[in-house]
């Protein structure tokens, strides 16, 4: 019998302009990855949905349980999303990530425009 788990790394997040037009960073939830529950499981599928986002999506993993500091995290995936020129654009995609990761999280760095509908991980 197969098992399927879907975890939300970053919930719906909307860029909020504070009047300065300065980009900012958003860090999502820390969730247990495939290796936490399934031992040697090393394949996770990242799914994301953006609407007109300008910023950089960074997926980080940790081998520590629980991760206690930023130094416990390392980057496993990066996507530059710069959709301001095409304001009617929507991005929905899937990416496979391989590694025996215990915990994972998502960050949007330099978030300057748009809506992150979701960033999810499944295994």
N, C-alpha and C positions, 0 to 999 in steps of 0.2 A: 504494500500500500504506500503510495507516495504522499508526501506532506508538502503543503504550500503555505508559506508565510509571507505576508505583505506588511511592511512597516513604514510608517511615514517619517522621513528624515526632516522634511521642512513642510509645514502646513501652508495654506494659502497666505501669502505675504504680499502686501501692496506697498509700493513706494509712497512714502509720505513726504511731501516737500514742506520743509519747515520755514520756507521763505528765503533760505540762503542758497538753494540749489546745490548743496553739497552732498555728494554720494556718501553712503554709510555702509557698514557691514552688518549682516544678520547671521546669527548662528542658530541652527535648528536643534532638534532633539538628538540626544545620544540614545542609540538603540543597540540591542545585542544583535550581532551579525550571525551569519550561518555557522561559523565555527564555534560560537558560544553554545549553541543548542545541539549541533550535529557533529561535533568533533572535527573530523577531517574534511568536512564540506568546504569547498573553496570557490564555488561559483555563486555569485549574487547578480541579479539583474536590476539595473538602475532604470527607473522610468521617471520622466519629467514632463511637465507641461508649463510653458511660459506664454505670456501674452505681452508683446511689445517690451520685453525686458532689456535693459542695458545694465550690465554688470558681469561678474565672473562667478560661475558656479564652481565650487571646490568641494569634492567629496574627500573626507578624511577617515582614516581607520586607526584603530589602536589595538595593540596586543595586550595591553594592561586591563585588568578587571578588578575593580573599576578604574577607569582612567582618572587620575587625580589632578593633572596639570596639563597645560597646553603642550608641554614637551612630550607627553605621551602619544600625541597624534602625529600622523604623517599623511601626506597627500597621496591619493591613489587615482584621482581623476580630476580633470579641469576642463571647463568649457567656457569660452568667451561668448557672451550673448550681447550683441550690439544691434538691436532692432529699431533704433530710433528713426533711421532713414526710411524704413518701410513700416509705417505705423499700423498697417493692416495685417502684419505678420503674426502668426501664432506658431509656436514650436512645440511639438510633441515627439519625443523620441525615446529609444531604449538602448542601453549599453550594457554589455556583460563585463563584470569586474571579477577577476580571479585572484584569490588570496585567502589564506586562513585567518581572516580578521575576526576579532572577538567583539569589538564595538565599532560603530560607524556613526558619522554625522555629516551634515551638509552645511555649507556656508555660502552666502552670497556676498562677495566682496565688491566694493565700489558700486553698490546698488544705486542707480541714478534715475531709473524710469521703469514703469510697467508693473505687471502682476505675475508673481510666481503662483500658479494654480496648485502645484504640488511637486515634491521630489520624494519618490518612494523607492524602497529597496525590497526585492523579493528573492526568496530562495526556497 
